[in-house]
Amino acid sequence: MALGRKEALRPKSFRLKRPRTARPLSEKELAIDHSRQNSPPLKPFLKWAGGKRQLLPEILKLLPNNIGDFKYYEPFLGAGALFFELAPRRAAIGDHNQELVAAYRAIRDDVDELVEALTEHQANHGEEYYYKVRELDRDGPAFGALSDAKRAARLIYLNKACFNGLYRVNSKGFFNVPFGRHAHPLICDEHNLRRIHRLLNRKDAEIEILGLDFEAAVASAGPGSFVYFDPPYHSPNKANFTDYQAGGFDESEQRRLRDVFAARAKAGALCLLSNSDAPFIRQLYGRFEIVPVKAKRAINSDKTGRGEVGEVLVKNWK
Ligand SMILES: C[S@@+](CC[C@H](N)C(=O)[O-])C[C@H]1O[C@@H](n2cnc3c(N)ncnc32)[C@H](O)[C@@H]1O
């Protein structure tokens, strides 16, 4: 039961539907093929504000050919578009959003239970059900008693079913994004989740999932490391959603990030950063190479801000 001990929150008339069991996936379907000849690339399992899928072609053009030889660091992981595209063997990935980090760990450790819980969400999906699932975090002890997989399933379900795939919590830390009215959201993409599970458990790989602040997450990056920094974007007019969590990411955080970028660069790591094309950002990274790029943005609070926006990629190597 995906909702565990949540009977109290459910009206008596509310009945859960039993999902149908899917057939097991074959070895061929689960394979991760870097040549792309036999299987498609992995996909992010969430839609995340600031997700980098649109910018991937620009980023890939800049990467060194031997990127697979480097240890990959991504301390502002979000939906991890570049991480999944590269599917590195050695990596340290993380985010300070603990719900998000717990979801990556649940895919690594409990994928069967996660798929089962998501299949149940898929079978029961609807507006009334969405709000029942959304309310679970209002009941502290019962929410804390959910298994890691059920908690991760809740995050993935809310992300697929909510308005615009936003992650937003109120001042009490309760998820508060309204229902999304998508016609047929794919809530349980079992194929992709099981391939991600494979990637995170590969015998010949070493992938750490960290729930740390970005500075601590990249502290060991040096020669032989590649670090991709994709922070909440600097937004002088606050037109964009950069406030992922209480606390936000203000100018002093952008300065601290520049210092961390410079320190890792000095330690010998290849460093790449994306941010908005704003005078403040150009000034912060003035001594590094700045490559302007255009990206399509779907998540934006200001309708006039949709469409192409200027962004920059900052790199420390030639
Ligand atoms: C622009 S998003 C990353 C998007 C991601 N690259 C993708 O493709 O989906 C920025 C992420 O930084 C995280 N974050 C914000 N402040 C942080 C901090 N101080 N340390 C670590 N992560 C942080 C947010 O939780 C958010 O997931």
PDBQT file of the ligand as one rigid body, heavy atoms in Angstrom, charges set to zero:
ROOT
HETATM    1  C1  LIG A 401      19.078  24.671 -11.252  1.00  0.00    +0.000 C 
HETATM    2  S1  LIG A 401      18.698  23.343 -10.152  1.00  0.00    +0.000 S 
HETATM    3  C2  LIG A 401      19.671  22.076 -10.849  1.00  0.00    +0.000 C 
HETATM    4  C3  LIG A 401      19.052  21.544 -12.100  1.00  0.00    +0.000 C 
HETATM    5  C4  LIG A 401      19.732  20.285 -12.615  1.00  0.00    +0.000 C 
HETATM    6  N1  LIG A 401      21.031  20.523 -13.163  1.00  0.00    +0.000 N 
HETATM    7  C5  LIG A 401      18.852  19.585 -13.637  1.00  0.00    +0.000 C 
HETATM    8  O1  LIG A 401      19.278  19.284 -14.770  1.00  0.00    +0.000 OA
HETATM    9  O2  LIG A 401      17.697  19.308 -13.295  1.00  0.00    +0.000 OA
HETATM   10  C6  LIG A 401      19.537  23.815  -8.699  1.00  0.00    +0.000 C 
HETATM   11  C7  LIG A 401      19.530  22.770  -7.569  1.00  0.00    +0.000 C 
HETATM   12  O3  LIG A 401      20.407  23.264  -6.544  1.00  0.00    +0.000 OA
HETATM   13  C8  LIG A 401      19.936  22.830  -5.276  1.00  0.00    +0.000 C 
HETATM   14  N2  LIG A 401      20.575  23.697  -4.267  1.00  0.00    +0.000 N 
HETATM   15  C9  LIG A 401      20.262  24.977  -3.943  1.00  0.00    +0.000 A 
HETATM   16  N3  LIG A 401      21.107  25.448  -3.001  1.00  0.00    +0.000 NA
HETATM   17  C10 LIG A 401      21.998  24.447  -2.755  1.00  0.00    +0.000 A 
HETATM   18  C11 LIG A 401      23.128  24.323  -1.890  1.00  0.00    +0.000 A 
HETATM   19  N4  LIG A 401      23.522  25.333  -1.083  1.00  0.00    +0.000 N 
HETATM   20  N5  LIG A 401      23.831  23.159  -1.905  1.00  0.00    +0.000 NA
HETATM   21  C12 LIG A 401      23.453  22.128  -2.692  1.00  0.00    +0.000 A 
HETATM   22  N6  LIG A 401      22.369  22.172  -3.524  1.00  0.00    +0.000 NA
HETATM   23  C13 LIG A 401      21.655  23.323  -3.550  1.00  0.00    +0.000 A 
HETATM   24  C14 LIG A 401      18.424  22.942  -5.401  1.00  0.00    +0.000 C 
HETATM   25  O4  LIG A 401      17.786  22.075  -4.467  1.00  0.00    +0.000 OA
HETATM   26  C15 LIG A 401      18.191  22.528  -6.868  1.00  0.00    +0.000 C 
HETATM   27  O5  LIG A 401      17.869  21.160  -6.962  1.00  0.00    +0.000 OA
ENDROOT
TORSDOF 0
